[in-house]
Amino acid sequence: MPNTPGMSVTGKVLALLGAFSHETRALTLTELSRRTGLSLPTVHRRAAELVQWGALERGLDGRYRIGLRLWEVASLAPRGSTLRDAALPVLQDLYDSKKEQHIHLSVRDHLEIVFLERLSTPNAPQAETRAGGRFGAFATGAGLVLLAHAPVEVQEEYLSTRLYRYTANTVTDPARIRSVLTGIRRNGYSTSDRMLRSDIQCVGAPVYGVDGSVVAAVSVCFQAGSQPFRAAARSVQAAARRVSHALR
């Protein structure tokens, strides 16, 4: 991010917090300066303020990390905490009844998926998803459900971008995707047949809020060929209905 003269103090603070990622959880002042484009004196001042408030912590190695105070504030976000509290017992039941799969609770944040929770059974196939993570593709069971129920302008904005082909099964043709989304709305669930990885299949179902709009998706991802799509869809739809009922 460039260090423009017009950047506000708030913008500089947000730039510092945004410099951290799941892959890079500890940064020095120099690394923070390089990642944000802010000068070292500016980074030093703002980082000291953030440490004092608790948004950052400074370790004995001199590196900065996200502080617990920021996690406490983030946990108050109603779209995440309310959904997660309502869904967790249902997801746990689904976890107890299934083997070798990942179970997700996800929401859409414009053109990205945010994973609010992930439960992974023993020996589940490797997956890049994690609770609190973001994903910029809708080639998953959860992503297809959320895109199918997104406003038309959001769908068209996504379809106007360059869609990456992860596997030979990834659908990237806008016309085909529109047809897939129509089928999801009609059937009440989505299927991702090795669209993201050649060894993984996913099924997703929508979670409805009190106003009848889709607010989240419950999904499972499992080893390709390990279970029929329809059987998985019945379980996921039943779980999504239970979460929807808990939100009323």
N, C-alpha and C positions, 0 to 999 in steps of 0.2 A: 504494500500500500504506500503510495507516495506521500512524502511529508510536505504537504502543501501548506502555505501560510494560513489559509482559511480553515484548516482543520480545527474543530472545536476540541475542548478538553475532553468532552464526552467521547468524541470520535477517537481520540488518542487512547483513552482507557479501553474502549471496545476493541480497538486494533490490537492492543496488548493481549487482551483475553482471547481474541480470535486467533492469535499466533499459535496457541497450543492445539494439539490434536491427539487422537488416540495413539498415533504412531510416535508423536513427539510430546512427551508429557513433562519434560524438564528442559529449561532453556536458560542460558546465561544472558546477561545484559547485552552482550555483543550480538548474540543470536536473536534476541528480541528486537534489537535495533535493525538488524539486517532483514528480518521477516516483515517488519512493519514499515520500514523506511523512515522511522523516527530517529532523531539524533540521540546519541548516548546520554547527554544530560537530561533530555526530556524523558527518556525511558527510565533513567535512574529515579527521577522525581516521582513519576507516576507509579512506578513499581513500588516505591517506598510507601506511598499512600495506600495502594492496594494491599500491601502486606499488613499495614496498620489496621485496616478495616477487616482483613481476613479473607479477601478474595484471592490473594496469592500467599504462598508460604515460601520462605527461603531456607533451603537446606544447608547443612554443614558444608556441602560441596560448592556452595555459592550459587547453585542453580535455583530457578524459580519454578514453582508448581502451583496448580490450581488449589486454592484453599477450601477448607470445609465450609466456611461461611457462604461461599458461592453455591455449594451443593445444597445447603440448607434453604437458601432462597429459591433455587431452581425447583426444589421439591414441592414448593407451594403452587406451582403452575397448575391450574385446575384441569386443563385439558389432558395433562399427563397423570397427575395424582389421582383424580376422580376415576378416570378410565382404568388405571392400573389397579386401584383398590377393588373396583367392581369385578374386574376380569381375573385377577390372580387366582381366586379359588377355583374358577372354571378351568383356567389353563392348567392348574395343578391336577384336576381330575382327568383332563385330557392327557397330561403327561403320564399319570399313573396307569392309564389304560392302553398306552401305545409304546412301541419299542422302536429304537433306532430312528429317531426323527427330531427335528427342531420345531418348536411351537413358538409362534410370534404373535404379539399384539402390536399393531402398527397404525400410524396416522399419516395423513398427507400434509406436508407443509409446502404449499405451492407445487413446485416441480420436483420435490424430493419426498422420499419416504423416511419417516422417523420411527425407529423401533423403540417402543416404550418398554417392552419386556421380551425376553427370550428364554425359554426353557429347553434344554437339550438333553435328550435321553442318552444313556450309555451307548457307545458305538455308533452314534449318529454320524452321517457323512460330514466331512469338513465343510464349514460355512464361514463366510466373511462377516456375517451379520453379528451385531452385539447390541445389548440393551443400551439405549442412549445414542446409538449410532445413526448415521444418515446414509441414504443410498439414492443416487440420482438416476436410477433406471426403474422402469415399471414392468420388467420381464419376469417378475416373481408372482406367486399366487396372491400375496397381499397387494403388491403394486398394481396388478391388473384390476382387482376389485376396487381399489381406491380411485384409479383412473376412470373406470367405468362409471363411477358415481360422482365424478368431479364435474364442475360446470363445463359446458361445451367450450367456452373460451379457453379454459385451462387445457382441455384435451387437444384443442387445435394448436395451442402454443407449444405443447409437448410434441405433437406430431410434425410441427414445422421445424423442429431441431434435427440435427444429424443423429440418427438412432444407431447405436453401436450394435454390431452383430457379435454376440458373445459365443454362440455356437451355431452349427448349421440349422438348428431348430428355431433360432431367434427370429421372431416376426418383426420386420422393419418396414414393410410396405404400409403406408398410412391407410389405404383402403382396406387391407386385410385386418389391420388393428381395429379400425372402426367396426368391422363385422364381428370381431372377437368381443369387443366391448358390448355390442348389442346382445350377443349371446349370453354374456355374463349377467346383464340386467334381467334377461328373460329367465335364465336357469337359477339364478340366486347364488351362484358360486363360480369361481374361476379355476382354471387348470393351467399350470405352466409345465409343459412337457419338455424337460431338458432345454429350456430356453436360455437359462443363465449358465448352467454347467451341464455337461453331457452325462453326468451321473446322478443328477438330482431332479426330482419332480416335486411340484408344489400344488396345494389346493388352498384357496382362500374363500372366506365368506364375510359379508358386510355386517357391521355392528351399527344399530340404529339408535340415535339419541331421542330425547323426549319429544322433539319437534318432527320426528320422522325422517330426518336426514341421516345419511351415512356419516358416522363420526370416526370410525376405525375399522380395522379388518383383523380377523383371527385367521391364521394360516398355519399349515404344517408343511414342512419340506422333508422328503424322505428319499432313501436310495431308490434310484430308478428301477421300476419293475418289482419292488418289494411288496406292493399292495395295490389293489385296484383303485382307480381314481374315484369311482362312484362310492365305494365303501368309505374312503377317506373323506369325501365330500359330505356324506351323511353325518359323520362325527364332527366335522368342522362347522357345518351349518347348525347343528344342535348346540354346540358351544357358543357360537355367535348369537344365537337366539337367547341363550341364558344370560349372556353379558348384556344384551339389549334390554332384557327384562329387569336386570339389576340396576340399570341406569334410570329407570322410570321412578 
